[in-house]
Amino acid sequence: MSAADMVRSRVAQIALLVVLLGAYPWLIGEFYVNLASQIFIAAVFAASLNLLVGYGGLTSLGHASFLGLAAYLSGWLTLKMGFTHGAAAPLALAGATLMAGLFGLIALRATGLGFLMITLALSQVLWGTAYRWVSVTDGDNGLARLTRPAPFGINLDHATAFYYFAALVTVLAVWMMARFVASPFGASLRGTRDQPRRMSSMGHDVWLLRWITFVYSGFWGAVSGLLFVYYNKYVHPTSFALTSSAEGLLAVIAGGSGTVLGPLAGAAIVVLLKNYVSGYVERWNMLLGIVFVLIVVFMPRGLVPGLRRWRERRSGGRA
């Protein structure tokens, strides 16, 4: 296939995706529109975690810290401080990103299991703070009676309007993260994942590359937190919980870490099992575990790389 044919194929694929995303709310019921919005939120969260896990080789169990912190900051600023959404959103993103910078300074003192345990411990600090600092977080009651923004006068309380808003943010976020990993910086980051000592001997500052990625990943985790609080109009300390980080990590591994589309597919699987299948299967957690085990056994690199390899085998067999 020539370069021109590849470009035309890619443009056709993008055009088809845009048409499908645009037509979806008009072809399906409101429940499924809301379900798609939840998948978008989970996709941004999983894709941001994938920057650390898939491209940096840094497995984190505390990524929900940035989702929860951005959600709480946005809710607190609008509900208790009287800020508008236009002012609260950038402040919430800035606060969560600064926290990511601080957490990175602490967590990146270690790698491997040590890094994983430090990120988990830091997230538990925020989880405990959210429960105990009642004057700010309302403790176990959480922050309720929150509202959604109205960008350019568009009311996002309608399911379809929020769907388009979440889809637009998700496309932008995934595109920005894809550009990040495709850049020379992304190539250097993958080098630190595969050969950190060699990268260091070649003059690269391995720690700095990882810290910048940690902060960038935290920023997009915070973006998913804003989408989360806008969708639910409520935030609870469980947003910091280990289960939230674990679901994101599961999505990354199941979909295919180190790929652009893998975390998106994994997020869709987790959200569908959690919010749709759980209505029919009481022990949906067990079913999620079974699905994860099957993917790991038959597609060790994840769903997206596994399907790509299967398709290549089929096309090779026909040739």
Residue pairs with C-beta under 8 A, 6 or more apart in sequence:
1 9
21 167
22 164
24 33
24 36
24 163
25 33
25 36
25 159
25 160
25 163
25 164
30 159
33 159
33 160
33 163
34 159
34 163
35 271
35 272
35 275
35 276
36 163
36 167
37 159
37 162
37 163
37 166
37 231
38 231
38 271
38 275
39 267
39 268
39 271
39 272
40 163
40 166
40 167
40 169
40 170
40 227
41 166
41 224
41 227
41 228
41 231
42 224
42 247
42 248
42 251
42 267
42 268
42 270
42 271
43 170
43 174
43 263
43 264
43 267
43 268
44 169
44 170
44 173
44 174
44 220
44 223
44 224
44 227
45 63
45 67
45 221
45 224
45 228
45 248
45 267
46 248
46 251
46 252
46 255
46 263
46 264
46 266
46 267
47 173
47 174
47 177
47 220
47 260
47 263
47 264
47 267
48 63
48 66
48 173
48 177
48 217
48 218
48 219
48 220
48 221
48 223
48 224
49 60
49 63
49 217
49 221
49 245
49 248
49 249
49 252
49 263
50 177
50 252
50 257
50 258
50 259
50 262
50 263
51 177
51 180
51 181
51 213
51 216
51 217
51 220
52 58
52 59
52 60
52 63
52 213
52 214
52 217
53 59
53 60
53 249
53 252
53 253
53 257
54 252
54 256
54 257
54 258
54 259
54 262
54 263
55 181
55 186
55 189
55 190
55 193
55 213
55 258
56 189
56 192
56 193
56 210
56 213
56 214
57 192
57 193
57 194
58 108
58 111
58 115
58 210
58 213
58 214
59 115
59 116
59 249
60 107
60 115
60 116
60 119
60 245
60 249
61 116
61 117
61 119
61 120
61 123
61 242
61 245
61 246
61 249
62 103
62 107
62 118
62 119
62 120
62 121
62 122
62 123
62 124
62 245
63 119
63 123
63 217
63 218
63 221
63 245
63 248
63 249
64 123
64 221
64 239
64 240
64 241
64 242
64 244
64 245
64 248
65 99
65 100
65 103
65 119
65 122
65 123
65 126
65 218
65 221
65 240
65 245
66 96
66 97
66 99
66 100
66 218
66 219
66 221
66 222
66 225
67 221
67 222
67 224
67 225
67 228
67 239
67 244
68 126
68 127
68 130
68 225
68 235
68 237
68 239
68 240
68 244
69 92
69 95
69 96
69 99
69 126
69 222
69 225
69 240
70 92
70 93
70 95
70 96
70 221
70 222
70 223
70 225
70 226
70 229
71 92
71 225
71 226
71 228
71 229
71 235
71 239
72 130
72 137
72 143
72 229
72 235
72 239
73 88
73 91
73 92
73 95
73 96
74 85
74 88
74 89
74 92
74 225
74 226
74 229
74 230
75 143
75 146
75 229
75 235
76 136
76 137
76 143
77 83
77 87
77 88
77 91
77 92
78 84
78 85
78 88
78 146
78 147
79 143
79 145
79 146
80 136
83 91
85 147
85 148
85 149
85 150
86 149
89 149
89 226
92 222
92 225
92 226
93 219
93 222
93 223
93 226
96 218
96 219
96 221
96 222
96 225
97 215
97 218
97 219
97 222
99 218
100 214
100 215
100 217
100 218
100 219
100 221
100 222
101 211
101 214
101 215
101 218
103 119
103 122
103 214
103 218
104 210
104 211
104 214
104 215
104 218
105 211
106 118
106 122
107 115
107 118
107 119
107 122
107 214
108 115
108 207
108 210
108 211
108 214
109 118
110 117
110 118
120 242
120 245
123 240
123 242
123 245
124 240
124 242
126 240
127 237
127 240
127 241
129 137
130 137
130 139
130 237
130 239
130 240
131 137
131 139
131 140
131 237
132 139
133 139
137 143
137 237
138 144
139 237
140 236
140 237
142 234
142 235
142 236
142 237
143 234
143 235
144 233
144 234
145 233
146 229
146 233
146 234
146 235
147 233
148 156
148 157
148 162
148 230
148 231
148 233
149 156
149 230
150 156
151 165
154 161
154 165
155 161
156 162
156 165
156 230
162 230
162 231
166 227
166 231
169 223
169 227
173 220
173 223
173 224
174 260
174 264
176 220
177 220
177 260
178 260
180 186
180 216
181 189
181 190
181 260
185 209
185 212
188 199
188 204
188 209
189 209
189 210
189 213
190 258
191 198
191 199
191 204
192 199
192 204
192 206
192 209
192 210
196 206
199 206
199 209
200 206
225 239
228 235
228 239
229 235
238 244
247 270
247 274
248 267
250 266
250 270
250 288
250 292
251 263
251 266
251 267
251 269
251 270
252 262
252 263
252 266
253 266
253 292
253 296
253 302
254 265
254 266
254 269
254 270
254 291
254 292
254 295
254 296
254 302
254 303
255 261
255 262
255 263
255 264
255 265
255 266
255 267
255 269
255 302
255 303
255 304
256 262
256 263
256 265
256 266
256 301
256 302
256 303
256 304
256 305
256 306
257 263
257 302
259 302
259 304
259 305
261 304
262 302
262 303
262 304
262 305
265 303
265 304
266 302
266 303
269 291
269 303
270 288
273 284
273 287
273 288
273 291
274 284
274 288
277 284
277 287
278 284
281 287
295 302
295 303
295 306
298 306
299 305
299 306
299 307
300 306
301 309
